[in-house]
Amino acid sequence: MNDSHLSSCRYINRPSAVKFEVISGVLRLSSKYLIEHLRTRCIHWLRADWPSTLEGWDRREHQATDDGKRYTPREWYAHPVRVINLARELGLDELLPAAFYDLSRYGPRKIASGTTIVPSPCVSDGCVAPARPESEERISLSAPDLYTVLVGREAGQRFIATFIEKELSARHVCEGCANRARDSGRPCRESFYFIMLNVLRAVGGISAGRDADPLYTLVQATEMLNRKDFTDGEKQCGLQICEPCKADFAKAAGKAKEDVWASLPSWFCLQSPAASPDVRMA
Protein backbone atom coordinates (compact mmCIF):
# COMPACT_ATOMS: atom_id res chain seq x y z
CA MET A 1 0.00 0.00 0.00
CA ASN A 2 1.30 3.49 -0.86
CA ASP A 3 0.11 7.03 -1.48
CA SER A 4 -1.47 5.98 -4.78
CA HIS A 5 -4.37 4.59 -2.75
CA LEU A 6 -5.29 8.19 -1.90
CA SER A 7 -4.77 9.56 -5.39
CA SER A 8 -8.48 9.60 -6.18
CA CYS A 9 -9.04 12.06 -3.31
CA ARG A 10 -6.75 14.61 -4.94
CA TYR A 11 -9.25 15.08 -7.74
CA ILE A 12 -12.18 15.76 -5.43
CA ASN A 13 -12.07 19.54 -5.20
CA ARG A 14 -14.27 19.79 -2.15
CA PRO A 15 -15.00 17.76 0.99
CA SER A 16 -17.24 15.01 -0.28
CA ALA A 17 -19.23 12.03 0.88
CA VAL A 18 -17.63 10.05 -1.96
CA LYS A 19 -14.19 10.78 -0.52
CA PHE A 20 -15.19 9.05 2.71
CA GLU A 21 -15.36 5.71 0.92
CA VAL A 22 -11.69 5.98 -0.04
CA ILE A 23 -10.49 7.47 3.23
CA SER A 24 -12.26 4.99 5.52
CA GLY A 25 -11.00 2.01 3.52
CA VAL A 26 -7.39 3.18 3.50
CA LEU A 27 -7.62 4.15 7.18
CA ARG A 28 -8.76 0.68 8.21
CA LEU A 29 -5.98 -1.01 6.24
CA SER A 30 -3.26 1.40 7.35
CA SER A 31 -4.35 0.98 10.98
CA LYS A 32 -4.37 -2.81 10.66
CA TYR A 33 -0.95 -3.01 9.00
CA LEU A 34 0.62 -0.13 10.99
CA ILE A 35 1.36 2.10 8.00
CA GLU A 36 1.53 5.28 10.01
CA HIS A 37 2.06 7.90 7.28
CA LEU A 38 -1.09 6.79 5.43
CA ARG A 39 -3.07 6.57 8.65
CA THR A 40 -1.97 10.08 9.62
CA ARG A 41 -2.97 11.47 6.26
CA CYS A 42 -6.41 9.87 6.42
CA ILE A 43 -7.01 11.30 9.88
CA HIS A 44 -6.03 14.76 8.61
CA TRP A 45 -8.69 14.46 5.92
CA LEU A 46 -11.30 13.46 8.47
CA ARG A 47 -10.34 16.28 10.84
CA ALA A 48 -10.95 18.77 8.05
CA ASP A 49 -14.50 17.45 7.57
CA TRP A 50 -15.24 16.90 11.28
CA PRO A 51 -13.35 19.70 13.05
CA SER A 52 -12.57 20.02 16.72
CA THR A 53 -12.91 23.83 16.85
CA LEU A 54 -15.82 26.22 16.42
CA GLU A 55 -13.87 28.11 13.76
CA GLY A 56 -13.46 24.89 11.80
CA TRP A 57 -17.17 24.09 12.16
CA ASP A 58 -18.19 27.52 10.91
CA ARG A 59 -15.91 27.10 7.90
CA ARG A 60 -17.38 23.66 7.25
CA GLU A 61 -20.95 24.98 7.33
CA HIS A 62 -20.06 27.83 4.99
CA GLN A 63 -18.58 25.37 2.51
CA ALA A 64 -21.78 23.33 2.49
CA THR A 65 -23.95 26.37 1.71
CA ASP A 66 -24.11 27.51 -1.91
CA ASP A 67 -24.59 31.04 -3.25
CA GLY A 68 -28.34 30.56 -3.17
CA LYS A 69 -28.19 29.77 0.58
CA ARG A 70 -29.04 26.12 -0.11
CA TYR A 71 -27.54 23.92 2.60
CA THR A 72 -26.50 20.48 1.35
CA PRO A 73 -24.24 18.82 3.94
CA ARG A 74 -24.72 15.28 2.64
CA GLU A 75 -23.35 16.30 -0.75
CA TRP A 76 -20.22 17.49 1.00
CA TYR A 77 -19.76 15.23 3.99
CA ALA A 78 -20.43 11.60 4.82
CA HIS A 79 -23.49 10.73 6.87
CA PRO A 80 -22.60 11.21 10.56
CA VAL A 81 -23.76 7.69 11.47
CA ARG A 82 -20.94 6.32 9.33
CA VAL A 83 -18.42 8.66 10.92
CA ILE A 84 -19.52 7.80 14.46
CA ASN A 85 -19.28 4.07 13.76
CA LEU A 86 -15.84 4.48 12.17
CA ALA A 87 -14.63 6.61 15.08
CA ARG A 88 -15.85 4.04 17.59
CA GLU A 89 -14.23 1.22 15.62
CA LEU A 90 -10.81 2.88 15.37
CA GLY A 91 -10.76 4.96 18.55
CA LEU A 92 -10.92 8.34 16.79
CA ASP A 93 -12.70 10.09 19.64
CA GLU A 94 -11.77 13.58 18.43
CA LEU A 95 -14.25 13.20 15.54
CA LEU A 96 -17.19 12.32 17.78
CA PRO A 97 -18.34 15.76 19.07
CA ALA A 98 -18.82 17.19 15.56
CA ALA A 99 -20.34 13.95 14.23
CA PHE A 100 -22.80 13.59 17.12
CA TYR A 101 -23.77 17.25 16.82
CA ASP A 102 -24.32 16.92 13.06
CA LEU A 103 -26.57 13.89 13.59
CA SER A 104 -28.49 15.50 16.45
CA ARG A 105 -29.87 18.09 14.03
CA TYR A 106 -32.07 15.43 12.40
CA GLY A 107 -35.47 14.49 13.80
CA PRO A 108 -35.53 11.53 16.21
CA ARG A 109 -37.08 9.15 13.66
CA LYS A 110 -34.44 9.98 11.07
CA ILE A 111 -31.67 9.62 13.65
CA ALA A 112 -32.93 6.16 14.60
CA SER A 113 -33.36 5.03 10.98
CA GLY A 114 -29.65 5.40 10.21
CA THR A 115 -28.48 5.49 6.61
CA THR A 116 -27.70 3.20 3.71
CA ILE A 117 -24.48 2.24 1.97
CA VAL A 118 -24.82 1.91 -1.78
CA PRO A 119 -22.36 -0.72 -3.11
CA SER A 120 -19.93 0.26 -5.82
CA PRO A 121 -20.97 -0.65 -9.40
CA CYS A 122 -19.95 -4.12 -10.57
CA VAL A 123 -17.28 -4.29 -13.24
CA SER A 124 -17.18 -7.39 -15.45
CA ASP A 125 -15.49 -7.86 -18.83
CA GLY A 126 -15.00 -4.14 -19.13
CA CYS A 127 -18.69 -3.38 -18.57
CA VAL A 128 -19.99 -1.41 -15.60
CA ALA A 129 -23.27 -2.61 -14.11
CA PRO A 130 -25.03 -0.39 -11.55
CA ALA A 131 -25.47 -1.83 -8.09
CA ARG A 132 -28.89 -3.33 -7.42
CA PRO A 133 -31.09 -1.37 -4.99
CA GLU A 134 -31.80 -4.51 -2.99
CA SER A 135 -28.08 -4.86 -2.30
CA GLU A 136 -27.99 -1.61 -0.33
CA GLU A 137 -26.88 -2.05 3.25
CA ARG A 138 -28.59 -0.09 6.02
CA ILE A 139 -26.42 0.91 8.95
CA SER A 140 -27.45 2.51 12.22
CA LEU A 141 -26.02 3.46 15.57
CA SER A 142 -25.54 1.10 18.45
CA ALA A 143 -28.21 1.36 21.14
CA PRO A 144 -25.90 3.28 23.53
CA ASP A 145 -24.91 5.77 20.81
CA LEU A 146 -28.53 6.23 19.76
CA TYR A 147 -29.40 7.06 23.35
CA THR A 148 -26.42 9.41 23.53
CA VAL A 149 -27.34 11.43 20.44
CA LEU A 150 -30.96 11.80 21.56
CA VAL A 151 -29.87 12.98 25.01
CA GLY A 152 -27.47 15.45 23.39
CA ARG A 153 -30.19 16.70 21.06
CA GLU A 154 -32.42 17.41 24.05
CA ALA A 155 -29.56 19.23 25.81
CA GLY A 156 -29.13 21.47 22.78
CA GLN A 157 -32.81 22.36 22.80
CA ARG A 158 -32.67 23.18 26.51
CA PHE A 159 -29.68 25.44 25.85
CA ILE A 160 -31.62 27.46 23.29
CA ALA A 161 -34.64 27.69 25.58
CA THR A 162 -32.39 29.04 28.33
CA PHE A 163 -30.76 31.50 25.92
CA ILE A 164 -34.17 32.82 24.84
CA GLU A 165 -35.23 33.26 28.45
CA LYS A 166 -32.01 34.98 29.49
CA GLU A 167 -31.09 37.05 26.45
CA LEU A 168 -34.35 37.77 24.57
CA SER A 169 -37.37 37.47 26.82
CA ALA A 170 -37.98 40.97 28.21
CA ARG A 171 -34.37 41.91 27.38
CA HIS A 172 -33.28 45.25 28.78
CA VAL A 173 -31.63 47.75 26.48
CA CYS A 174 -27.90 48.28 26.96
CA GLU A 175 -26.51 51.21 28.94
CA GLY A 176 -25.50 53.07 25.79
CA CYS A 177 -28.83 52.54 24.00
CA ALA A 178 -29.43 55.35 21.52
CA ASN A 179 -33.20 54.86 21.81
CA ARG A 180 -33.33 55.11 25.60
CA ALA A 181 -35.13 58.47 25.45
CA ARG A 182 -37.91 56.94 23.33
CA ASP A 183 -40.13 55.30 25.94
CA SER A 184 -37.14 53.67 27.70
CA GLY A 185 -35.78 52.18 24.48
CA ARG A 186 -39.06 50.83 23.16
CA PRO A 187 -37.86 50.40 19.52
CA CYS A 188 -34.99 48.18 20.68
CA ARG A 189 -37.14 46.23 23.13
CA GLU A 190 -39.75 45.55 20.44
CA SER A 191 -37.03 44.47 18.05
CA PHE A 192 -35.69 41.94 20.53
CA TYR A 193 -39.22 40.65 21.05
CA PHE A 194 -39.54 40.21 17.28
CA ILE A 195 -36.26 38.27 17.17
CA MET A 196 -37.50 36.07 20.02
CA LEU A 197 -40.71 35.24 18.16
CA ASN A 198 -38.80 34.25 15.04
CA VAL A 199 -36.38 32.09 17.02
CA LEU A 200 -39.29 30.36 18.78
CA ARG A 201 -41.03 29.69 15.48
CA ALA A 202 -37.72 28.42 14.05
CA VAL A 203 -38.81 29.76 10.66
CA GLY A 204 -35.33 29.74 9.16
CA GLY A 205 -34.39 26.47 10.76
CA ILE A 206 -37.47 24.63 9.49
CA SER A 207 -37.09 25.97 5.97
CA ALA A 208 -33.45 24.85 5.94
CA GLY A 209 -34.06 21.58 7.78
CA ARG A 210 -32.05 22.83 10.75
CA ASP A 211 -34.62 23.54 13.45
CA ALA A 212 -32.63 21.51 16.03
CA ASP A 213 -29.34 23.30 15.37
CA PRO A 214 -28.40 25.61 18.28
CA LEU A 215 -25.39 27.09 16.48
CA TYR A 216 -27.44 27.90 13.40
CA THR A 217 -30.21 29.37 15.56
CA LEU A 218 -27.71 31.72 17.19
CA VAL A 219 -26.30 32.73 13.80
CA GLN A 220 -29.78 33.47 12.48
CA ALA A 221 -30.68 35.51 15.55
CA THR A 222 -27.56 37.62 15.02
CA GLU A 223 -28.22 38.04 11.30
CA MET A 224 -31.68 39.43 12.06
CA LEU A 225 -30.04 42.49 13.58
CA ASN A 226 -29.02 43.78 10.14
CA ARG A 227 -31.54 42.19 7.79
CA LYS A 228 -33.56 44.59 5.63
CA ASP A 229 -36.15 42.13 4.30
CA PHE A 230 -38.71 42.36 7.08
CA THR A 231 -42.01 44.07 6.32
CA ASP A 232 -44.17 46.56 8.18
CA GLY A 233 -47.17 45.66 6.03
CA GLU A 234 -46.36 48.17 3.32
CA LYS A 235 -42.64 48.02 2.56
CA GLN A 236 -39.53 46.08 3.40
CA CYS A 237 -37.49 47.38 6.31
CA GLY A 238 -35.03 46.46 9.01
CA LEU A 239 -35.41 46.31 12.77
CA GLN A 240 -35.42 49.62 14.62
CA ILE A 241 -32.61 48.64 16.92
CA CYS A 242 -29.72 50.95 17.71
CA GLU A 243 -26.09 50.09 17.07
CA PRO A 244 -25.07 49.79 20.76
CA CYS A 245 -27.89 47.31 21.40
CA LYS A 246 -26.96 45.40 18.24
CA ALA A 247 -23.37 45.10 19.42
CA ASP A 248 -24.47 44.06 22.90
CA PHE A 249 -26.71 41.27 21.63
CA ALA A 250 -24.19 40.10 19.00
CA LYS A 251 -21.63 39.73 21.79
CA ALA A 252 -24.06 37.65 23.86
CA ALA A 253 -24.90 35.41 20.90
CA GLY A 254 -21.22 34.96 20.05
CA LYS A 255 -20.48 33.92 23.61
CA ALA A 256 -23.41 31.49 23.47
CA LYS A 257 -21.96 29.87 20.32
CA GLU A 258 -18.68 29.31 22.14
CA ASP A 259 -20.59 27.82 25.07
CA VAL A 260 -22.46 25.44 22.74
CA TRP A 261 -19.24 24.17 21.22
CA ALA A 262 -17.55 23.79 24.60
CA SER A 263 -20.60 21.88 25.87
CA LEU A 264 -20.69 19.23 23.12
CA PRO A 265 -18.54 16.67 25.00
CA SER A 266 -20.80 16.88 28.05
CA TRP A 267 -24.01 16.88 25.98
CA PHE A 268 -22.94 13.69 24.24
CA CYS A 269 -21.28 12.05 27.25
CA LEU A 270 -17.78 12.31 25.76
CA GLN A 271 -14.45 13.12 27.30
CA SER A 272 -13.31 16.48 26.00
CA PRO A 273 -10.78 15.67 23.24
CA ALA A 274 -7.51 17.51 22.99
CA ALA A 275 -7.93 20.27 20.45
CA SER A 276 -6.29 19.41 17.16
CA PRO A 277 -5.52 22.01 14.52
CA ASP A 278 -8.00 21.86 11.66
CA VAL A 279 -6.43 20.89 8.38
CA ARG A 280 -7.48 22.47 5.12
CA MET A 281 -7.00 20.11 2.22
CA ALA A 282 -6.66 21.32 -1.35
C-alpha positions as CSV (number, residue, x, y, z in Angstrom):
1,M,0.0,0.0,0.0
2,N,1.3,3.5,-0.9
3,D,0.1,7.0,-1.5
4,S,-1.5,6.0,-4.8
5,H,-4.4,4.6,-2.8
6,L,-5.3,8.2,-1.9
7,S,-4.8,9.6,-5.4
8,S,-8.5,9.6,-6.2
9,C,-9.0,12.1,-3.3
10,R,-6.8,14.6,-4.9
11,Y,-9.3,15.1,-7.7
12,I,-12.2,15.8,-5.4
13,N,-12.1,19.5,-5.2
14,R,-14.3,19.8,-2.2
15,P,-15.0,17.8,1.0
16,S,-17.2,15.0,-0.3
17,A,-19.2,12.0,0.9
18,V,-17.6,10.1,-2.0
19,K,-14.2,10.8,-0.5
20,F,-15.2,9.1,2.7
21,E,-15.4,5.7,0.9
22,V,-11.7,6.0,0.0
23,I,-10.5,7.5,3.2
24,S,-12.3,5.0,5.5
25,G,-11.0,2.0,3.5
26,V,-7.4,3.2,3.5
27,L,-7.6,4.1,7.2
28,R,-8.8,0.7,8.2
29,L,-6.0,-1.0,6.2
30,S,-3.3,1.4,7.4
31,S,-4.4,1.0,11.0
32,K,-4.4,-2.8,10.7
33,Y,-1.0,-3.0,9.0
34,L,0.6,-0.1,11.0
35,I,1.4,2.1,8.0
36,E,1.5,5.3,10.0
37,H,2.1,7.9,7.3
38,L,-1.1,6.8,5.4
39,R,-3.1,6.6,8.7
40,T,-2.0,10.1,9.6
41,R,-3.0,11.5,6.3
42,C,-6.4,9.9,6.4
43,I,-7.0,11.3,9.9
44,H,-6.0,14.8,8.6
45,W,-8.7,14.5,5.9
46,L,-11.3,13.5,8.5
47,R,-10.3,16.3,10.8
48,A,-11.0,18.8,8.0
49,D,-14.5,17.4,7.6
50,W,-15.2,16.9,11.3
51,P,-13.4,19.7,13.0
52,S,-12.6,20.0,16.7
53,T,-12.9,23.8,16.9
54,L,-15.8,26.2,16.4
55,E,-13.9,28.1,13.8
56,G,-13.5,24.9,11.8
57,W,-17.2,24.1,12.2
58,D,-18.2,27.5,10.9
59,R,-15.9,27.1,7.9
60,R,-17.4,23.7,7.2
61,E,-20.9,25.0,7.3
62,H,-20.1,27.8,5.0
63,Q,-18.6,25.4,2.5
64,A,-21.8,23.3,2.5
65,T,-24.0,26.4,1.7
66,D,-24.1,27.5,-1.9
67,D,-24.6,31.0,-3.2
68,G,-28.3,30.6,-3.2
69,K,-28.2,29.8,0.6
70,R,-29.0,26.1,-0.1
71,Y,-27.5,23.9,2.6
72,T,-26.5,20.5,1.3
73,P,-24.2,18.8,3.9
74,R,-24.7,15.3,2.6
75,E,-23.3,16.3,-0.7
76,W,-20.2,17.5,1.0
77,Y,-19.8,15.2,4.0
78,A,-20.4,11.6,4.8
79,H,-23.5,10.7,6.9
80,P,-22.6,11.2,10.6
81,V,-23.8,7.7,11.5
82,R,-20.9,6.3,9.3
83,V,-18.4,8.7,10.9
84,I,-19.5,7.8,14.5
85,N,-19.3,4.1,13.8
86,L,-15.8,4.5,12.2
87,A,-14.6,6.6,15.1
88,R,-15.9,4.0,17.6
89,E,-14.2,1.2,15.6
90,L,-10.8,2.9,15.4
91,G,-10.8,5.0,18.6
92,L,-10.9,8.3,16.8
93,D,-12.7,10.1,19.6
94,E,-11.8,13.6,18.4
95,L,-14.2,13.2,15.5
96,L,-17.2,12.3,17.8
97,P,-18.3,15.8,19.1
98,A,-18.8,17.2,15.6
99,A,-20.3,13.9,14.2
100,F,-22.8,13.6,17.1
101,Y,-23.8,17.2,16.8
102,D,-24.3,16.9,13.1
103,L,-26.6,13.9,13.6
104,S,-28.5,15.5,16.4
105,R,-29.9,18.1,14.0
106,Y,-32.1,15.4,12.4
107,G,-35.5,14.5,13.8
108,P,-35.5,11.5,16.2
109,R,-37.1,9.2,13.7
110,K,-34.4,10.0,11.1
111,I,-31.7,9.6,13.6
112,A,-32.9,6.2,14.6
113,S,-33.4,5.0,11.0
114,G,-29.6,5.4,10.2
115,T,-28.5,5.5,6.6
116,T,-27.7,3.2,3.7
117,I,-24.5,2.2,2.0
118,V,-24.8,1.9,-1.8
119,P,-22.4,-0.7,-3.1
120,S,-19.9,0.3,-5.8
121,P,-21.0,-0.6,-9.4
122,C,-20.0,-4.1,-10.6
123,V,-17.3,-4.3,-13.2
124,S,-17.2,-7.4,-15.5
125,D,-15.5,-7.9,-18.8
126,G,-15.0,-4.1,-19.1
127,C,-18.7,-3.4,-18.6
128,V,-20.0,-1.4,-15.6
129,A,-23.3,-2.6,-14.1
130,P,-25.0,-0.4,-11.5
131,A,-25.5,-1.8,-8.1
132,R,-28.9,-3.3,-7.4
133,P,-31.1,-1.4,-5.0
134,E,-31.8,-4.5,-3.0
135,S,-28.1,-4.9,-2.3
136,E,-28.0,-1.6,-0.3
137,E,-26.9,-2.0,3.3
138,R,-28.6,-0.1,6.0
139,I,-26.4,0.9,8.9
140,S,-27.4,2.5,12.2
141,L,-26.0,3.5,15.6
142,S,-25.5,1.1,18.4
143,A,-28.2,1.4,21.1
144,P,-25.9,3.3,23.5
145,D,-24.9,5.8,20.8
146,L,-28.5,6.2,19.8
147,Y,-29.4,7.1,23.4
148,T,-26.4,9.4,23.5
149,V,-27.3,11.4,20.4
150,L,-31.0,11.8,21.6
151,V,-29.9,13.0,25.0
152,G,-27.5,15.5,23.4
153,R,-30.2,16.7,21.1
154,E,-32.4,17.4,24.0
155,A,-29.6,19.2,25.8
156,G,-29.1,21.5,22.8
157,Q,-32.8,22.4,22.8
158,R,-32.7,23.2,26.5
159,F,-29.7,25.4,25.9
160,I,-31.6,27.5,23.3
161,A,-34.6,27.7,25.6
162,T,-32.4,29.0,28.3
163,F,-30.8,31.5,25.9
164,I,-34.2,32.8,24.8
165,E,-35.2,33.3,28.5
166,K,-32.0,35.0,29.5
167,E,-31.1,37.1,26.4
168,L,-34.3,37.8,24.6
169,S,-37.4,37.5,26.8
170,A,-38.0,41.0,28.2
171,R,-34.4,41.9,27.4
172,H,-33.3,45.2,28.8
173,V,-31.6,47.8,26.5
174,C,-27.9,48.3,27.0
175,E,-26.5,51.2,28.9
176,G,-25.5,53.1,25.8
177,C,-28.8,52.5,24.0
178,A,-29.4,55.3,21.5
179,N,-33.2,54.9,21.8
180,R,-33.3,55.1,25.6
181,A,-35.1,58.5,25.4
182,R,-37.9,56.9,23.3
183,D,-40.1,55.3,25.9
184,S,-37.1,53.7,27.7
185,G,-35.8,52.2,24.5
186,R,-39.1,50.8,23.2
187,P,-37.9,50.4,19.5
188,C,-35.0,48.2,20.7
189,R,-37.1,46.2,23.1
190,E,-39.7,45.6,20.4
191,S,-37.0,44.5,18.0
192,F,-35.7,41.9,20.5
193,Y,-39.2,40.6,21.0
194,F,-39.5,40.2,17.3
195,I,-36.3,38.3,17.2
196,M,-37.5,36.1,20.0
197,L,-40.7,35.2,18.2
198,N,-38.8,34.2,15.0
199,V,-36.4,32.1,17.0
200,L,-39.3,30.4,18.8
201,R,-41.0,29.7,15.5
202,A,-37.7,28.4,14.0
203,V,-38.8,29.8,10.7
204,G,-35.3,29.7,9.2
205,G,-34.4,26.5,10.8
206,I,-37.5,24.6,9.5
207,S,-37.1,26.0,6.0
208,A,-33.5,24.9,5.9
209,G,-34.1,21.6,7.8
210,R,-32.0,22.8,10.8
211,D,-34.6,23.5,13.4
212,A,-32.6,21.5,16.0
213,D,-29.3,23.3,15.4
214,P,-28.4,25.6,18.3
215,L,-25.4,27.1,16.5
216,Y,-27.4,27.9,13.4
217,T,-30.2,29.4,15.6
218,L,-27.7,31.7,17.2
219,V,-26.3,32.7,13.8
220,Q,-29.8,33.5,12.5
221,A,-30.7,35.5,15.6
222,T,-27.6,37.6,15.0
223,E,-28.2,38.0,11.3
224,M,-31.7,39.4,12.1
225,L,-30.0,42.5,13.6
226,N,-29.0,43.8,10.1
227,R,-31.5,42.2,7.8
228,K,-33.6,44.6,5.6
229,D,-36.1,42.1,4.3
230,F,-38.7,42.4,7.1
231,T,-42.0,44.1,6.3
232,D,-44.2,46.6,8.2
233,G,-47.2,45.7,6.0
234,E,-46.4,48.2,3.3
235,K,-42.6,48.0,2.6
236,Q,-39.5,46.1,3.4
237,C,-37.5,47.4,6.3
238,G,-35.0,46.5,9.0
239,L,-35.4,46.3,12.8
240,Q,-35.4,49.6,14.6
241,I,-32.6,48.6,16.9
242,C,-29.7,50.9,17.7
243,E,-26.1,50.1,17.1
244,P,-25.1,49.8,20.8
245,C,-27.9,47.3,21.4
246,K,-27.0,45.4,18.2
247,A,-23.4,45.1,19.4
248,D,-24.5,44.1,22.9
249,F,-26.7,41.3,21.6
250,A,-24.2,40.1,19.0
251,K,-21.6,39.7,21.8
252,A,-24.1,37.6,23.9
253,A,-24.9,35.4,20.9
254,G,-21.2,35.0,20.0
255,K,-20.5,33.9,23.6
256,A,-23.4,31.5,23.5
257,K,-22.0,29.9,20.3
258,E,-18.7,29.3,22.1
259,D,-20.6,27.8,25.1
260,V,-22.5,25.4,22.7
261,W,-19.2,24.2,21.2
262,A,-17.6,23.8,24.6
263,S,-20.6,21.9,25.9
264,L,-20.7,19.2,23.1
265,P,-18.5,16.7,25.0
266,S,-20.8,16.9,28.1
267,W,-24.0,16.9,26.0
268,F,-22.9,13.7,24.2
269,C,-21.3,12.0,27.2
270,L,-17.8,12.3,25.8
271,Q,-14.5,13.1,27.3
272,S,-13.3,16.5,26.0
273,P,-10.8,15.7,23.2
274,A,-7.5,17.5,23.0
275,A,-7.9,20.3,20.5
276,S,-6.3,19.4,17.2
277,P,-5.5,22.0,14.5
278,D,-8.0,21.9,11.7
279,V,-6.4,20.9,8.4
280,R,-7.5,22.5,5.1
281,M,-7.0,20.1,2.2
282,A,-6.7,21.3,-1.3
